[in-house]
Amino acid sequence: MRSLYPAKIRKAVDALLTQPAISTPSLRRAIEAYAARLSGGAREAQEIPAELTDYVGKVTLHAYKVTDQDVQGLQAAGYSEDSIFEITLCATVGASLARLECGLQALKGDR
């Protein structure tokens, strides 16, 4: 995690991405990176399971369009409600941090 964030933010993101949960840490990190790249962030390309790409893309770029059918589709694919919640959090964190980074770079004149 970039050092430009306060310690409390780094700690919260680290906990989300690495601590024991329903989804594996590698999946959570991949989703965060995937969402960050969709939002213009500088992250290493990460692959995520095919059944998650549409959902993560929708959460990242058009969260207001997420429907019960999207969640039900993931449940039908075998994801629990807790896992879907984690996936959603990781996507929103990746998108949010990437947008913050882009904004800070623009303020510094890097873009």
Residue pairs with C-beta under 8 A, 6 or more apart in sequence:
1 10
1 13
1 14
2 101
3 10
4 101
4 104
5 13
5 97
13 32
13 93
13 97
16 28
16 32
16 86
16 89
16 90
16 93
17 25
17 28
17 29
17 32
17 90
18 25
18 28
18 29
19 25
21 28
21 82
21 86
22 80
22 82
22 83
22 86
23 83
23 86
23 87
23 90
27 48
27 49
27 87
28 86
28 87
28 90
29 46
29 90
30 46
30 47
30 48
31 46
31 48
31 52
31 56
31 87
31 90
31 91
31 94
32 43
32 90
32 91
32 93
32 94
32 97
33 43
33 44
33 45
33 46
33 94
34 46
34 47
34 48
34 53
34 56
34 60
34 91
34 94
35 56
35 59
35 60
35 90
35 91
35 92
35 93
35 94
35 95
35 98
36 43
36 94
36 95
36 97
36 98
37 43
37 45
37 46
37 98
38 56
38 57
38 60
38 61
38 95
38 98
39 60
39 61
39 94
39 95
39 98
39 99
39 102
40 98
40 99
40 102
41 94
41 97
41 98
41 99
41 101
41 102
42 101
43 94
43 98
48 56
51 73
51 74
51 77
52 74
52 87
54 70
55 66
55 70
55 73
55 74
55 87
56 87
56 91
58 65
58 66
58 70
59 66
59 88
59 91
59 92
59 95
60 91
60 92
60 94
60 95
61 95
63 92
71 81
71 84
74 84
74 87
75 81
75 84
79 87
102 111
105 111
